[in-house]
């Protein structure tokens, strides 16, 4: 019986993934997600994103994606974000991703004990130069191994 339930769960997850991959998104400019080995985000594991921005006349949103299990031990996730723009202009910032409300209820979308969140980092910004932007993201919690993190990523979209 347990094998049948696991098989059904896996089929549902694959179906959901197929729907997400097939969906058209006219606003997306860049998106990449990294799987966390062993569902742990280590403090020395820096996620690196290289986004090419061609149009400096339109506004963009920068968002952080994450998927956690229901066993994630915190209600938030702090991140250090370093953006290197063309011409080696560097900006470093901290982002507090709120993942649960004050009562402990998970935010975002949940399915089968997994919660997906998209947290807005910057809204309606103009990139000053066209070219490659390198964005590095580090978990900034006070633990060296952040458990129950399935994946994390970055999305840049045209503001709408």
PyMOL commands that set and color helices and strands:
alter all, ss='L'
color gray80, all
select helices_A, chain A and resi 2-22+37-39
alter helices_A, ss='H'
color red, helices_A
select strands_A, chain A and resi 28-35+40-42+47-53+60-69+76-85+89-98+109-111+114-125+131-139+145-147+149-158
alter strands_A, ss='S'
color yellow, strands_A
deselect
rebuild
show_as cartoon
